């Protein structure tokens, strides 16, 4: 019984080779995130990418078929990383309008604290507005929940999501070009304005955008 159990555990555990492959893939994605943030991705060669990741040139094609595939995976990771964190922080929030306001305020604060993440979203986020992963489906879910509950009066959720996405990305752009302009009160003000855009009365929008936020911290970048 004990030997069989050990064999079963060994079968389930990732092998050393699998762990090494996963580490190599993550190193490539981490290097791609830096290049995306610096806007050097288009000019980078695969040799430069593997050098930056400190992995062998030949290992690149064990994980990605092209630079485009790698950079798409890097953007997807940024968006999903942030989206999963927002999900965790809103799990106990019943009011969809409050959940929406909290997500906007936290997204702006977290990205301001992580300029690399902010730069990736600014440069590449618009092409992911209708993605099935990351922030986009979560924003659509929150808007639809607000509509279903009667908290939001907009009638077309896709258009509402486009308006919200554009406002958030433009504000993140400002946070990079003029950091002093986008402070915490500015983040809250944008959330309040977006709530009003979605149909929340002014006084309620102000209250929702002023509610204390949970403590949030993005995972350490590899």
N, C-alpha and C positions, 0 to 999 in steps of 0.2 A: 504493500500500500504506500509506504513512504517513498520507495524508489519510483513508483508510478507517478506519485504526486510531484516529485521533483522533476521527472521527465516532462510532465505536463506543463509545469511552470517554465521550464527551459524552452519548451516549444513556443509558449506565448510571449516570452521576453524577446525583445529585438536583439538580433545578433550584433556582434561588434561591427561587421561590415555595414549593416543597415544603419547603425548609429553614426558611423563615419560618413556614409552617404548623406544622411539627413543633415549632419553638421556642415558638409560641403555645400549642400544646396542653400542652407541658411546663410552661409558666408557670402555666397553669390548674391542672394537677395539683399543682404545688408549693404554690400558694395553698390548695388543698383540703387538702393534708396538714397545713398549719399549722392550719387551722380544725378538722380532725378531732382533732388533738392537744389543742387548746384547748377542745374540746367546744362550738364555736360554729357548727358546720356546719348544724344544723337550723334555726337562726334566720337564717342568712345568705341574703341575696337574691342573685340573679344579678348585679345591679349591684355589690354589695359584693365578690363574688368576682372580677369582672373588674377592679374598682378595685385589689384586693389583688394581682392578677396583673399589673397595669399593661398591660392589653390593652383593646381596644375592646369595648363591650357586644355589638355585633353579631357579633363573632368567636366568641362562646361557642357559638352554634348551628351553627357550621361544624365543631365537634368533638364536641359532646355534645347529646343531645336533652333532657336534664333535669339538675337538680342531683344526683339519685340516681345517674345514670349516671356523672357526674364523680366523685363521692365513692367509688363502687364501684371506679372505675379507680385512684383514689389509694390505697385500701387494697390493691388487687391489686398495685400497684407496690411498696409497702412489703414485702409478703410475698414477692414474686418476687425482689426485690433481695436480700433476706436469704437466700432459698433458693438462689439461684445462687451466692452467695458460699460457703455451706456446701458445696455440691457441689464447688466448686473446691478447697476445703481438705481434702476427704475422698477425693479421687480416688485417692490411693495407700494408703488404709487398707483392709486386707483383712478385718479382724475386724469384723463388723457390730455387735457390742456396743461396741467401741471407737469406731466411727463414730457410733453413737447417743449415747454419752456425750460425745463431742467436740462434736456438734451442739448438745446441750442446754447445755453449758457455754459455748460460743461465742455462742449465741443470747442467753443471759442477759447475758453480758459486753458484747456489742455494743449491746444495747438499753439497758443501764444507762448506757453512754457516750453514747447518743443518746436523751435523754428524749422528744423528739418522736416518734421511731419507737416507743418503748416505750408512749407514751400512745395512739398510733393502734392498736397491737395490743391493748392492754388494753380500749379502748372498743369495738373492732369485730372483734377476732380470733375471738371465739367463733362468730360467724355464718359464719366461713370454715373451720371445723373440717373440713368435708367438701368443701372446694373442690378443684378439679382442678389448681390452680396454687398457687404459694407454698410455705409450710412444710408444709401438711397432707399432700399426696401424698408428700413426701419423708419425713416422719415415718412414714407408713404403709409406705413402701418399706423403711425401715430396720428397722421392727418385723417385717415379713414375712421379711426376709432373716435376722434373728436367729432367728426361728422355724424357718426352713428349715434353718439350720445347726445347730440344737439348742442355741444359746446362750440363747434365750429359751424359757420353758416356758408362756407364756400360750397360750390356745387360740383366742381371738377377737381378731384384730388391730384391728378397729374400736373395740371397747371399750377396748383398750389405748391406742389413739391418743387416745381421748376423755379417759382418765385422765391421760395425759402432757400433753395440751393444757391441761387445766384446771389442773394443777399449775404449768406454766410461766407461764400467764397470771396466776394468783394471785400468783406470786412477782414477776412484773413489776409488778403492782399495788402490792405491798409496796415495791418499789424506788422507786416514785414517792411513796408516802405516808410511808415511813420509810427513806430511802436508806442510813442507817447500818446498818440491819439486813441488807441484801442486799449483802454484799461478795463478793469472789472465793471465799473458803472456803465461803460459804453457797451459791453457785452450784454448786460442786463437790459439796457435801453433797446438794443436791437431785438432781443427776445420779446420785450413788451410790444414793440412796433409790429413784429410778425404775428403775435397773438391777435392784435387789433385787425391786421390784414385778414386773418382767418375768421374774424367775426366775433371775437371776445370783446365785451364792453370795456371801455377804457379803464375804469376803476378796478375791475377784476384783473385785467391784463397787468396793471401796475402791481397789484398784490402778488400775482403768480410769479412775476419776474423779480420779486424782491424776497421770495421765500428762501430761507437758509438752504444751502446746497450740501449734499453729502460729500465727504472727503473722497477725492478721486485722484488716482495716479496711474499714468500709463506704464505698461511694462517696460523694463529697461531695454534699450536698443542693443541688438547684438552687433 
